[in-house]
């Protein structure tokens, strides 16, 4: 459900929150124990999504664009294409709909709703603590 890039993004955000200073991609990769090319790719995506900012050159690096208690895991996962348990179309030939789901689709929607509410409550700050 949570893809590899989202997991790397969460780890990178946690490292930035822990250190409370600008860090290079190499420093983040070393602290998180993740391959530097993977971290660099994800950092670029996080910057495009305005989760982090960057300063080029010596003394530069990456930093959080918001306080870590304002960044939740659901937001990061959704940005990195969180996959749902609920299929786009019901594969059971029962003629259910979003307004009137069958029991299977209703249960899968409940799984998605529970996952979303749980991930929304988990902030980057709570992962640092």
C-alpha positions in Angstrom: 0.0 0.0 0.0 2.8 2.4 0.8 5.3 2.5 -2.0 9.1 2.5 -1.7 9.5 6.1 -2.7 7.0 7.2 0.0 8.9 5.1 2.6 12.2 6.8 1.5 10.5 10.2 1.7 9.2 9.6 5.2 12.7 8.5 6.3 14.3 11.6 4.7 11.8 13.9 6.4 12.4 12.2 9.7 16.2 12.8 9.4 15.6 16.4 8.5 13.3 16.8 11.5 15.8 15.1 13.8 18.7 17.3 12.8 16.8 20.6 12.6 19.4 22.0 10.1 20.1 21.9 6.4 21.5 18.5 5.3 22.9 17.3 2.0 21.4 14.3 0.2 24.6 12.4 1.1 24.1 13.1 4.8 20.4 12.2 4.7 21.2 8.9 2.9 23.9 8.0 5.4 21.7 8.8 8.4 18.8 6.9 7.0 21.0 4.1 5.7 19.4 4.3 2.2 21.3 4.5 -1.1 22.2 8.0 -2.0 20.7 7.9 -5.6 17.3 6.8 -4.3 17.4 9.6 -1.6 18.4 12.2 -4.2 15.6 11.3 -6.5 13.0 11.4 -3.7 14.4 14.7 -2.3 13.8 16.3 -5.7 10.2 15.1 -5.7 9.7 16.3 -2.1 11.1 19.7 -3.2 8.7 19.9 -6.1 5.9 19.1 -3.7 7.0 21.9 -1.3 7.6 19.5 1.6 11.2 20.7 1.7 13.3 23.6 0.5 16.8 23.7 -0.7 19.8 26.0 -0.7 22.5 25.3 -3.3 26.2 25.5 -2.8 28.5 25.3 0.2 26.6 25.4 3.5 23.4 24.7 1.6 21.3 21.6 1.6 17.7 20.5 2.3 15.4 21.5 5.1 11.8 21.1 6.0 9.5 23.7 4.5 7.0 23.4 7.5 7.3 22.4 11.1 7.5 18.6 11.4 4.3 18.5 13.5 2.4 19.9 10.5 3.6 17.2 8.1 1.6 14.0 8.3 2.4 10.6 6.8 -0.9 10.5 4.8 0.0 13.7 3.0 3.4 12.3 2.0 2.0 8.9 1.0 -0.8 10.5 -1.1 1.7 12.7 -2.8 3.7 9.6 -3.7 0.6 7.8 -5.1 -0.8 5.9 -2.2 -2.6 2.8 -3.5 -6.0 2.0 -2.3 -7.5 -1.3 -1.2 -10.7 -0.3 -3.0 -10.6 -1.2 -6.7 -11.7 1.4 -9.3 -14.4 -1.0 -10.5 -16.0 -3.8 -8.6 -14.9 -7.1 -10.1 -17.9 -8.9 -8.6 -20.9 -8.7 -11.0 -23.2 -7.3 -8.4 -24.0 -3.8 -9.9 -22.8 -2.0 -6.8 -21.8 1.7 -6.8 -20.0 4.3 -4.7 -23.3 5.3 -3.2 -24.5 1.7 -2.6 -21.4 -0.6 -2.4 -21.6 -4.4 -2.1 -20.2 -5.9 1.1 -16.8 -6.6 -0.4 -16.4 -3.0 -1.7 -17.9 -1.6 1.5 -15.3 -3.5 3.6 -12.4 -2.4 1.3 -13.6 1.2 1.6 -13.6 0.8 5.4 -10.0 -0.4 5.1 -9.0 2.7 3.1 -10.8 5.0 5.6 -9.1 3.4 8.6 -5.7 3.5 6.9 -6.2 7.2 6.0 -7.3 8.2 9.5 -4.4 6.4 11.1 -1.8 7.8 8.7 -3.3 11.3 9.1 -2.6 11.1 12.8 1.0 10.2 12.4 3.2 13.3 12.0 6.8 13.5 11.1 7.4 15.0 14.6 5.8 11.9 16.2 8.2 9.6 14.3 11.1 11.6 15.6 10.0 11.5 19.3 
